[in-house]
């Protein structure tokens, strides 16, 4: 016989949020500053940055 778990299953929405959080890019402070400066100078489009 299988025993039922008392823990509720994670909703699909929560699973998607967890995956997005884990795969999100993390930029260093220096990278963020460089990206903002490039955007202000107008060297590249915002989409390209």
VEXLO-716155 format. One record per residue (C-alpha): residue number from 1; x, y negated, z. Coordinates in steps of 0.05 Angstrom, whole numbers, plus 5000, padded with zeros to 4 digits. Layout:
BEGIN
nr, px, py, pz
NUM, X, Y, Z
...
END
This chain:
BEGIN
nr, px, py, pz
1, 5000, 5000, 5000
2, 5022, 4930, 4985
3, 5021, 4879, 5041
4, 4993, 4811, 5027
5, 5035, 4751, 5041
6, 5007, 4696, 5086
7, 5045, 4643, 5047
8, 5004, 4608, 4992
9, 5033, 4610, 4922
10, 5063, 4546, 4895
11, 5017, 4511, 4846
12, 5040, 4506, 4774
13, 5044, 4430, 4782
14, 5092, 4438, 4841
15, 5135, 4487, 4802
16, 5141, 4438, 4744
17, 5160, 4382, 4791
18, 5214, 4425, 4823
19, 5243, 4443, 4755
20, 5244, 4370, 4732
21, 5277, 4349, 4797
22, 5331, 4402, 4790
23, 5346, 4386, 4717
24, 5346, 4310, 4724
25, 5412, 4277, 4706
26, 5450, 4244, 4763
27, 5493, 4184, 4744
28, 5548, 4156, 4787
29, 5547, 4083, 4807
30, 5601, 4067, 4757
31, 5561, 4100, 4701
32, 5499, 4060, 4720
33, 5538, 3995, 4719
34, 5569, 4012, 4651
35, 5500, 4029, 4622
36, 5469, 3964, 4647
37, 5527, 3922, 4621
38, 5522, 3954, 4553
39, 5448, 3940, 4551
40, 5458, 3867, 4570
41, 5511, 3858, 4517
42, 5463, 3886, 4465
43, 5514, 3934, 4437
44, 5465, 3992, 4432
45, 5390, 3999, 4434
46, 5359, 4018, 4501
47, 5339, 4085, 4472
48, 5411, 4099, 4452
49, 5436, 4083, 4522
END
